[in-house]
Amino acid sequence: MTGVEEYPERWKPVTDFEGFYEASSYGRIKILPRMGRQGRAYPGQVLRPAVNPKSGHLLVMLYKDGVKCPRYVHRLVAREFIGECPEGQETRHKDNDPSNNHDWNLCYGTRLDNVHDMLEAGHHRNQNTDKPKCDYGHPLSGDNLTIVASTGERRCKICNARRTREGRERHPRPSRPPVEHGTKEGYNKHQRQTCGWTMPACDPCREAVNRYKRERNRS
């Protein structure tokens, strides 16, 4: 399917905006007829969406109780005609066209699925998409390739490890002061630095705390 004439257009109320806005199976959003505050009647009309210049997705501005609520068209259509988006997933365009928001063109998937779709279609902005090697000559493939799920960026694992190692050399972590065993202060440091809060301290430190508690109770 490629044309809007191939099946009848259906409208459903937009969740959280029932009685004010409706979403169409053709990927359109309309505002319903309404009465203004001064008794003026406003006719219903299809909203003209704006375009996100970075992603190409269509955006509409909805209003509720006088508050502006920007919403992406593909998310509104998908929620009404497919169902609620599962946790950890997002809306995908099957043809990788962010302006085609027909219900048959939308589905849910992970962020990584969405990035792979963009990479396959050549729509991703990342300059590393077509690089066979990184700037240092390491292959961007196989076990040496890692993809950032949030952006789709292709990175070299060898270079990542090198940058991490160099960063630690430039900014070494400060050494921790030695633990003073056998004192209340040493017990607290022992818990934080050596054993962790969920593990018991050593016997001298634990005895020091018990001794402190006994002296406190006697006083």
SERO-4910 file (N, C-alpha, C, O; in steps of 0.05 Angstrom, whole numbers):
BEGIN
 pado doro    nc1    nc2    nc3   cac1   cac2   cac3    cc1    cc2    cc3    oc1    oc2    oc3
  Met    A     17    -24      0      0      0      0     17     25      0     37     27     15
  Thr    A     10     43    -17     25     68    -19      7     93    -19     16    115    -14
  Gly    A    -18     90    -26    -36    112    -29    -57    113     -8    -65     92      3
  Val    A    -67    137     -1    -87    139     20   -115    130     10   -133    127     26
  Glu    A   -118    126    -17   -144    118    -28   -149     88    -27   -171     79    -34
  Glu    A   -129     73    -19   -132     44    -21   -149     32      2   -157      9     -1
  Tyr    A   -154     46     22   -173     37     43   -185     61     57   -172     82     58
  Pro    A   -209     58     69   -222     81     80   -207     91    105   -196     76    120
  Glu    A   -208    117    108   -196    130    131   -212    126    156   -237    129    156
  Arg    A   -199    119    177   -212    115    203   -201    135    223   -178    143    223
  Trp    A   -219    144    241   -211    164    262   -216    152    289   -236    138    294
  Lys    A   -197    157    308   -200    148    335   -192    171    354   -175    187    348
  Pro    A   -206    173    377   -198    194    397   -170    191    406   -160    168    410
  Val    A   -156    213    410   -129    213    420   -130    209    450   -143    225    464
  Thr    A   -116    190    460   -115    184    489   -106    208    505    -86    222    497
  Asp    A   -119    214    526   -114    238    544   -125    263    532   -123    284    545
  Phe    A   -135    263    507   -146    286    494   -174    280    482   -181    292    462
  Glu    A   -188    261    494   -214    253    484   -233    276    483   -234    292    502
  Gly    A   -248    278    462   -267    300    458   -255    325    447   -269    344    441
  Phe    A   -229    325    443   -215    349    432   -200    342    406   -200    358    387
  Tyr    A   -186    319    406   -170    312    383   -175    283    375   -182    266    391
  Glu    A   -171    277    349   -173    250    339   -149    245    320   -139    263    307
  Ala    A   -141    219    319   -119    210    302   -131    193    279   -151    179    283
  Ser    A   -119    195    256   -129    182    232   -110    159    225    -86    159    230
  Ser    A   -122    138    212   -106    116    202    -88    125    179    -70    110    171
  Tyr    A    -93    148    167    -76    159    147    -53    175    158    -37    186    143
  Gly    A    -51    177    185    -30    191    197    -35    221    200    -17    237    200
  Arg    A    -61    228    203    -68    256    206    -80    260    234    -91    242    246
  Ile    A    -78    284    244    -90    292    270   -109    315    265   -102    334    252
  Lys    A   -132    314    277   -151    336    274   -162    345    301   -164    329    320
  Ile    A   -170    370    302   -183    381    325   -213    381    320   -221    388    298
  Leu    A   -229    374    340   -258    371    337   -271    399    340   -260    417    352
  Pro    A   -295    402    330   -310    427    334   -314    432    364   -318    414    379
  Arg    A   -312    458    371   -312    464    399   -323    493    403   -325    508    384
  Met    A   -330    499    428   -340    525    435   -318    540    450   -306    529    469
  Gly    A   -313    565    443   -293    581    456   -303    591    483   -327    587    490
  Arg    A   -286    605    498   -293    615    524   -315    636    523   -331    639    542
  Gln    A   -317    651    501   -336    672    498   -360    663    482   -376    679    471
  Gly    A   -364    637    480   -387    626    465   -384    625    436   -403    620    421
  Arg    A   -360    629    426   -355    628    397   -351    599    388   -336    584    402
  Ala    A   -363    591    366   -361    564    356   -337    562    337   -334    579    319
  Tyr    A   -320    542    341   -297    538    324   -301    511    309   -307    491    322
  Pro    A   -298    511    283   -302    486    268   -278    468    271   -255    477    278
  Gly    A   -282    442    267   -260    423    268   -243    425    243   -253    433    222
  Gln    A   -218    418    246   -200    419    222   -176    400    227   -169    394    250
  Val    A   -164    392    205   -140    376    206   -116    394    212   -113    414    199
  Leu    A   -100    386    231    -77    402    239    -55    400    218    -51    379    206
  Arg    A    -41    421    215    -18    422    197      7    417    214     15    435    229
  Pro    A     20    394    211     43    388    229     68    403    220     72    411    197
  Ala    A     85    407    240    112    418    235    131    394    230    124    371    237
  Val    A    154    400    219    174    379    213    198    383    230    210    405    231
  Asn    A    206    362    244    231    363    260    254    364    240    258    345    225
  Pro    A    270    386    239    291    388    219    313    367    221    327    362    202
  Lys    A    316    356    245    338    336    248    330    308    240    345    294    228
  Ser    A    305    300    248    297    273    243    277    270    221    274    248    210
  Gly    A    262    292    214    242    290    194    215    281    204    196    279    188
  His    A    212    276    230    187    268    241    167    291    242    176    314    245
  Leu    A    141    285    240    121    306    241    112    311    269    109    292    285
  Leu    A    108    336    276    101    344    303     77    362    303     75    381    286
  Val    A     58    358    321     35    375    324     34    385    353     44    373    371
  Met    A     21    408    356     18    421    382    -11    417    391    -30    429    379
  Leu    A    -15    402    412    -41    398    424    -44    416    449    -24    424    461
  Tyr    A    -68    422    456    -73    439    479    -92    425    498   -112    412    490
  Lys    A    -86    427    524   -103    415    544   -103    434    569    -82    438    581
  Asp    A   -126    444    575   -129    463    598   -111    487    594    -99    497    614
  Gly    A   -108    496    570    -91    519    564    -61    514    563    -46    533    561
  Val    A    -53    489    566    -25    481    566    -17    469    540    -31    452    529
  Lys    A      5    478    528     15    467    503     27    439    508     42    435    527
  Cys    A     19    421    491     29    393    493     39    384    466     24    374    450
  Pro    A     65    388    459     76    379    434     76    348    433     84    335    452
  Arg    A     67    337    410     66    308    407     75    301    379     69    315    359
  Tyr    A     89    278    376     97    268    350     73    253    339     60    237    352
  Val    A     68    257    313     45    245    300     47    215    299     27    201    304
  His    A     71    204    293     73    175    291     68    161    317     58    138    318
  Arg    A     74    174    339     69    162    365     39    162    372     29    143    383
  Leu    A     25    184    364     -4    185    369    -18    164    353    -36    150    363
  Val    A    -11    162    327    -25    143    310    -19    114    319    -38     98    319
  Ala    A      6    109    326     13     81    334     -2     73    359    -11     51    362
  Arg    A     -4     92    378    -18     85    403    -47     79    399    -58     61    412
  Glu    A    -60     93    381    -89     89    377    -95     66    359   -116     53    362
  Phe    A    -78     59    340    -85     38    321    -69     12    325    -76     -8    314
  Ile    A    -47     13    340    -31    -11    346    -34    -19    375    -36    -42    382
  Gly    A    -34      1    393    -36     -4    421    -13     11    436      3     24    423
  Glu    A    -13      8    462      7     21    478     35     10    471     38    -14    466
  Cys    A     54     28    471     82     20    465     93      4    488     93     13    511
  Pro    A    104    -20    483    116    -36    505    139    -21    517    153     -5    504
  Glu    A    144    -27    542    166    -14    557    193    -21    543    198    -44    537
  Gly    A    210     -1    540    236     -5    528    236     -5    497    256    -10    485
  Gln    A    212      0    485    211      0    456    201     28    446    194     45    462
  Glu    A    202     32    420    194     57    408    181     52    381    182     30    371
  Thr    A    169     73    370    155     70    345    174     69    321    192     86    320
  Arg    A    170     51    303    186     48    279    170     53    254    145     48    254
  His    A    182     63    233    170     65    206    181     43    189    205     40    185
  Lys    A    163     26    178    171      3    163    186     10    138    205     -4    130
  Asp    A    179     33    125    192     41    101    214     62    106    225     73     87
  Asn    A    220     67    132    241     86    140    235    115    130    254    131    127
  Asp    A    210    121    125    202    148    117    187    160    141    165    153    147
  Pro    A    200    179    156    188    190    180    163    207    175    148    213    194
  Ser    A    158    214    150    134    229    144    110    211    136     87    221    134
  Asn    A    115    185    133     93    167    126     83    154    151     94    134    161
  Asn    A     61    165    162     51    157    188     25    141    185      8    141    204
  His    A     20    127    163     -3    109    160     -1     87    181     21     79    188
  Asp    A    -23     78    190    -22     57    211     -8     32    202      5     18    218
  Trp    A    -11     25    176      2      0    166     32      3    164     46    -17    162
  Asn    A     42     27    165     71     32    163     85     34    190    109     38    191
  Leu    A     70     32    212     81     35    238     82      9    253     65     -8    250
  Cys    A    103      5    270    105    -18    287    123    -10    310    135     11    310
  Tyr    A    125    -28    330    142    -23    353    168    -40    351    168    -62    341
  Gly    A    189    -29    362    214    -43    364    233    -29    383    227     -8    393
  Thr    A    257    -41    386    276    -29    404    291     -5    390    288     -2    366
  Arg    A    305     10    406    321     32    394    341     21    374    346     34    354
  Leu    A    353     -2    381    373    -14    363    360    -22    337    373    -19    315
  Asp    A    336    -32    337    321    -39    313    317    -14    296    321    -15    271
  Asn    A    310      7    309    306     32    294    331     42    281    331     51    258
  Val    A    354     40    296    379     49    285    387     32    261    397     42    241
  His    A    383      5    263    390    -13    241    374     -6    217    384     -8    194
  Asp    A    348      0    221    331      8    198    342     32    184    343     33    159
  Met    A    351     53    199    362     77    188    388     71    173    394     83    152
  Leu    A    405     54    185    430     48    172    426     33    146    440     39    126
  Glu    A    407     14    145    402      0    121    391     18     99    397     14     75
  Ala    A    374     37    107    363     55     87    381     78     80    375     93     61
  Gly    A    403     81     95    422    103     89    412    130     98    421    151     88
  His    A    393    130    118    382    155    128    397    166    152    391    188    161
  His    A    415    150    163    428    159    188    449    180    183    462    179    162
  Arg    A    451    199    201    470    222    198    499    215    205    517    230    199
  Asn    A    503    192    217    530    185    227    549    182    204    544    168    185
  Gln    A    573    195    206    593    194    185    607    167    185    621    161    165
  Asn    A    604    151    206    618    125    206    603    103    192    611     80    192
  Thr    A    580    109    180    563     89    169    577     72    147    575     48    147
  Asp    A    592     86    130    605     72    107    635     67    111    648     58     93
  Lys    A    645     73    135    674     70    140    681     41    145    669     28    163
  Pro    A    699     29    129    708      2    135    728      0    158    730    -20    172
  Lys    A    742     23    163    762     24    185    759     50    200    748     70    190
  Cys    A    769     50    224    769     75    240    793     93    231    808     85    213
  Asp    A    795    116    244    816    134    236    845    124    241    864    134    230
  Tyr    A    847    103    258    873     91    264    877     65    249    897     51    255
  Gly    A    860     59    231    864     35    214    853      9    224    857    -12    212
  His    A    839     10    247    827    -15    257    801    -21    243    785     -2    237
  Pro    A    795    -46    237    770    -52    222    745    -47    239    744    -55    262
  Leu    A    725    -35    226    700    -30    240    681    -53    232    661    -49    218
  Ser    A    687    -77    242    672   -101    236    678   -122    256    698   -120    270
  Gly    A    662   -142    257    666   -165    274    667   -158    304    651   -142    313
  Asp    A    686   -171    318    688   -167    347    698   -139    355    696   -131    378
  Asn    A    710   -125    335    721    -99    341    701    -77    337    707    -53    342
  Leu    A    676    -83    330    656    -63    324    636    -62    347    626    -83    356
  Thr    A    630    -38    357    608    -34    376    590    -12    366    600      8    356
  Ile    A    564    -15    369    545      5    360    531     17    384    520      2    401
  Val    A    531     43    386    518     57    408    488     56    402    478     67    382
  Ala    A    473     44    420    444     39    415    429     65    413    409     67    398
  Ser    A    437     86    428    421    111    429    425    127    404    407    143    396
  Thr    A    448    125    390    454    142    367    460    126    342    459    137    320
  Gly    A    466    100    345    474     85    321    502     88    313    510     78    292
  Glu    A    518    103    328    546    108    321    562     82    322    560     67    341
  Arg    A    578     78    301    596     55    300    623     62    311    636     81    303
  Arg    A    632     47    331    657     54    345    676     30    345    668      7    343
  Cys    A    702     37    347    723     17    347    729     10    377    734     28    393
  Lys    A    728    -16    384    732    -24    411    761    -19    419    767    -12    442
  Ile    A    780    -23    401    808    -19    407    813     10    414    827     16    434
  Cys    A    802     28    399    806     57    404    791     65    429    801     82    444
  Asn    A    768     53    435    754     59    460    770     52    484    772     67    503
  Ala    A    783     28    483    800     20    505    824     38    508    832     44    530
  Arg    A    835     46    486    859     64    487    851     91    499    866    101    516
  Arg    A    828    102    491    820    128    502    814    126    532    820    144    547
  Thr    A    802    104    540    797     99    569    823     97    585    825    109    606
  Arg    A    842     83    574    868     80    588    883    107    589    894    113    610
  Glu    A    883    122    568    896    148    568    882    167    587    895    183    601
  Gly    A    855    166    589    841    183    607    848    177    636    850    196    652
  Arg    A    851    152    642    858    144    670    887    153    676    893    159    699
  Glu    A    904    153    656    932    161    661    933    192    665    949    201    681
  Arg    A    916    207    651    916    236    654    903    244    680    911    264    692
  His    A    882    230    687    867    237    711    865    212    730    844    200    732
  Pro    A    887    206    743    887    182    761    869    187    785    865    209    794
  Arg    A    857    165    794    840    167    817    857    172    842    878    160    845
  Pro    A    848    189    860    863    194    885    864    169    902    844    154    904
  Ser    A    887    164    913    890    141    930    874    144    956    872    166    967
  Arg    A    863    122    965    847    123    990    865    122   1014    886    109   1014
  Pro    A    858    136   1035    875    135   1059    873    108   1072    853     94   1069
  Pro    A    895    100   1085    894     73   1097    873     71   1119    867     90   1132
  Val    A    863     47   1122    842     42   1142    856     40   1170    875     25   1173
  Glu    A    845     55   1189    855     54   1216    839     34   1232    817     40   1241
  His    A    849     10   1234    834    -11   1248    834     -6   1278    852      6   1289
  Gly    A    813    -17   1290    811    -16   1319    799     10   1330    800     14   1354
  Thr    A    787     27   1314    774     52   1323    747     54   1310    741     41   1289
  Lys    A    730     71   1322    703     75   1310    705     87   1283    691     79   1264
  Glu    A    723    107   1280    727    120   1254    738    100   1234    730    100   1210
  Gly    A    756     83   1243    766     62   1225    745     43   1217    745     33   1194
  Tyr    A    726     37   1235    704     19   1228    687     31   1205    680     17   1186
  Asn    A    681     57   1207    665     70   1186    680     70   1160    668     65   1139
  Lys    A    706     76   1160    721     76   1136    723     48   1124    722     43   1100
  His    A    726     28   1142    727      0   1134    702     -8   1119    703    -22   1099
  Gln    A    679      1   1130    654     -6   1117    651      7   1090    642     -6   1071
  Arg    A    659     32   1087    656     46   1062    676     37   1041    669     34   1017
  Gln    A    701     33   1049    723     31   1029    732      2   1024    741     -4   1002
  Thr    A    730    -15   1044    742    -41   1042    721    -63   1037    722    -78   1017
  Cys    A    702    -65   1055    683    -86   1054    657    -78   1040    643    -95   1029
  Gly    A    650    -52   1040    624    -44   1029    604    -46   1051    608    -59   1072
  Trp    A    582    -31   1048    562    -29   1069    548    -56   1074    537    -60   1096
  Thr    A    548    -74   1055    533    -99   1059    550   -121   1071    540   -143   1076
  Met    A    576   -116   1076    594   -136   1086    604   -128   1114    606   -105   1120
  Pro    A    609   -148   1131    619   -141   1158    647   -131   1158    663   -139   1140
  Ala    A    654   -115   1177    682   -105   1180    699   -126   1193    690   -147   1201
  Cys    A    724   -120   1196    743   -138   1208    738   -139   1239    724   -122   1249
  Asp    A    749   -159   1252    744   -163   1281    754   -139   1298    739   -131   1316
  Pro    A    778   -128   1293    786   -105   1310    768    -81   1308    761    -69   1328
  Cys    A    759    -75   1283    741    -52   1280    714    -58   1293    702    -40   1305
  Arg    A    704    -82   1289    678    -88   1301    679    -87   1331    660    -78   1344
  Glu    A    701    -97   1343    704    -96   1372    706    -67   1381    696    -60   1402
  Ala    A    720    -49   1366    722    -21   1373    694     -8   1374    689      8   1393
  Val    A    677    -15   1356    650     -3   1356    634    -14   1379    620      1   1392
  Asn    A    636    -40   1385    622    -51   1408    632    -38   1434    616    -33   1452
  Arg    A    658    -33   1436    669    -20   1459    658      9   1462    652     18   1484
  Tyr    A    656     22   1439    645     50   1439    616     49   1448    607     67   1463
  Lys    A    601     30   1439    572     29   1447    569     23   1477    552     34   1490
  Arg    A    586      5   1487    584     -1   1516    591     24   1533    577     29   1552
  Glu    A    612     38   1525    619     63   1540    597     84   1538    592     98   1557
  Arg    A    584     86   1515    563    105   1511    539     98   1528    526    116   1539
  Asn    A    533     72   1531    510     64   1548    515     68   1577    497     74   1592
  Arg    A    540     66   1586    546     70   1614    545     99   1622    539    106   1645
  Ser    A    551    117   1602    552    145   1608    524    158   1607    521    182   1611
***
